[in-house]
Amino acid sequence: MFIGVDDDTNITGINEGCQRDYNCDPGEGVRLYQNAVKKRLQESLVKNQCFDVYLIDDDEKYVLVVEVHKANGINYLLKKNEAYIRRGASSPRMTPAEIQAFPKETDVLGRML
């Protein structure tokens, strides 16, 4: 996921919003925002090590990148106890039947947990 890029793939940057929201210089603001996004994801997901959050600097316009890695088993939101599945451009909530049919979690040797 790219934050700071519009629908036409133009880099808009997150600088101004971060500077305004954190009331500091843009460089510090984007780093504070990066840390806040990472913390929120870590606190919200059961499997909270399945992503990387980093910044790309394009001529002093910063883009925040959230790179998601495949998790073993179902990853879900802690507070809502809900799981979502990617279908094309949307991510609907998984039904109980989809959750039951989802491949079970395995250890590094492929054994069921």
N, C-alpha and C positions, 0 to 999 in steps of 0.2 A: 504494500500500500504506500502510495506517495502522497504526502501532505505538503502542499505548496505548489501543486501542479493543477492547472485547470482541465476541464473536459476536453479541450483541444490539444492537450499535452504541452501547453506553454508553461514555462516556469514562472510562477508568480511570487514564490518565496513565502516564508512564514515570518520574515523579519519584522515587518510593521506590526502585525498582530501580537507577536511576542514582546516587542518593545513596549507597546501600549499596555498589554495585560500585566506584564511584570514590572513596568515602570523602571526600566534600566536600558543600558545600551543593547543594540540588537544582538551582538555576539553572545552576551551573557543571557539574554532572554531566550534565544533559541536553545541554549544548553539547558536552561531551567525547564523549558518545555519538553525537551527530549527526556530528561530525567523524570518529569511528571508523567509522561505517557508510559514510560517503561515501568514505573512504580505502579501505576493504575492497572496495567496488564498483569503484572506479577501478583497483585492483590486480588484480581478478579477471576483468574483462570486456575483450574485445578492443576493442570500441567503447565506451570508458569515458566518453563525453560525452553519453550518451543518457538522462540522468536528472537530476533535481533532488532534493536532500534539504533539507527545511526543517521548522521547528517551528511548531506552532499552539499558542497559549496560550489555554486555556479555563478562566478563573477559577483560574489558577495550577496547572492540570493540563495538562502538556505532552503533545502528541501529535506523534510524528515521522512525517512524510509523505515517502514515496519516490515521486516522480512519474516515470514512465517514458515516454519519447518513442519513437516509431517510429524504428528504425534502418534505414539503407539496407543491404540484404543481411542475412546471418546474423550475429548476435552470439553469441559462445560463451564458455564459461569457459576461461580460459587453462590452468590446471593440469590439468584433466581433458580438455581438447579435446572438450568435449561441448556440443551445442546442444539447447535445449528449445523446445517449441511450446505455445502456449496452446490448450487444448481445454476450453471450458466453465469449470469450477471447478478443473481440474487442469492440470498442465504436464509431460507426459511427455517423455522424451528423444526427439529426432528420430531416425528411422531413416536409414540411408544413402540409401534411395530418396527420402525426404522432403527430405533435404539437396540431392540432385541436382536435384530438381524445384523447389526454392525459387527464386523470381526472383533473377536474378543482380544483383550490385551495379552501380550506375550512378553516373556523375558528375553534377554539377549540370545538365548539358545533356542528360541522359538517355542518354549513351553508355556502353556496357559497359566496365567496368574490367578 
